[in-house]
Amino acid sequence: MNIVFFSTSAVHFEKEKLKVTQIPSCKENFDVIVKRFPEHKFFCVTQKPGDFLLDLDGSELKEKCEGVTYIVDSGISAEETAAAVLKCNPDIAIAATFWTVPFDWQGMKDSMTAEILERNGVKVFAHPVKSSLVCFDKARTHEVLQKAGIDVAPSVYVNHQLFWCAGNKGKVRENVYKDSVLFEIAKLKFPVVIKDTTGLSSYGMEVCTSFDEVKRFLCSKRNNSDRVVEQLICGQQFGTEVYCGERNCVVFNPLEFSVNKYGITSPKLSIKKGPVTDEKHKIGELKKLLQKIADELKLNGVFQVDLVFSEGKWFVIEINPRLSGMSWTYAAALKKSPVELLLENALGLLNENQFCREMMYTVNFKLPLQEKDTLKNISGRKHVRYVHQIENLAARQEREKGYLEVVLCSDDMADIENEYVSMKNEFEKVS
């Protein structure tokens, strides 16, 4: 069969700003796939940066897998991407959707591409456009989940235009919408988190401990978009990924997330560890819950979920219909790559019981930027399974210059804990 991995991008690729180093490389990951499945032909149709698919040096492909045909930057629109995929005469097309800043909306564009391909008779593994739209907007996600009977944090949606502009009409004496929103927010238990409804992950979140703090923020110039004011659920924070195929959904056991001083997960600083299997966390109930979400939204492919376990219940915080910052952690713990898992899902080879048995213990953590030789040294350590360094060459502030992500894996959690402490002591600098 002809199997195409595809992804789109809606951001300007600025080759001079980012330097990315990944060990093992995308090329090495595809080498494994080509060797394992010699009966198939593989294609990559993507736009730069082509996360999970391409190894770039500036704007050029640093290395390619000889068994893969690459079609890069063939067009911008979903229609152009679909046309490029169709030229490969695909039997199967698999979305390898990644995230972008400031809007995490790539899933919608990949979904549009997938719909065009389906109209042309191609078997596609990608989420429906309507589902991607729901997941893109945190307020809509919350509404859909609540209607489905799934526990979510109590919240209030704030429409920016009405909050600011409704009271500026000539005949309007007072802004009733604004008063009503503030009236509802006052009923929430504090602290609360103020989120952009369409932003990436927890970037730009504001934690407020009182109603007055919320009011000051919403009435300030910092409030420049639609917002969700969400009650901060006290409990353990987790995340997981789900792979939905034709016959079933494979739900990975969750990883526990560390939190910052405000009680939320910081994308650039959090530590992820697991898998968590203790039945005190009601893992069986969680898996049924995630299957219900997949069915409700008709999801098809990979999606990531942020969760809180509080007072014996699972609360869903966010759904990301794409590969995520957890993808490499899970894949490394299974001695695979995210692309290999996407392929196995499309071929019906994922087996949840088998993967739960085979998954090693794993820890994902961040270190400061390192030199090239040091990266090689780190990647060669016994329990290191993945190294991913992102360097922002245009950043002025130290905290924006980038980080090194490391994934440790072992059958013995004690090995990981010892390695983690050793590496933190050796490589972490005081910022």
Buried (B, 14 or more C-beta within 10 A) or exposed (E): BBBBBBBBBEEEBEBEEBBBBBBBBBBBBBBBBBEEBEEBBBBBBBBBBBBBBBBBEEEEBBEBBEBBBBBBBBBEBBEBBBBBBBEBEBBBBBBBBBBBEEBBBBBBBBBBBBBBBBEEEBBBBBBBBEBBBBBBBBBBBBBBBBEBEBBBBBBBBBBBEBBBBBBEEEEEEEBEBBEEBBEBBEEBEBBBBBBBBBBBBBBEBBBBEEBEBBBEBBEEEEBEEBBBBBBBBEBBBBBBBBBBBEEBBBBBBBBBBEBEEBBBBBBBEBBBBBBBEEEEBBBEEBBEBBBBBBEBBEBBBBBBBBBBBBEEEBBBBBBBBBBBBBBBBBBBBBEBBBBBBBBBBBBEEBEBEEBBEEBBBBBBBBBBBBEEEBBEBBBEBEBBBBBBBBBBEEEEEEEEBBBBBBBBBBEEBEBBBBBBEEBEEEBEEEE
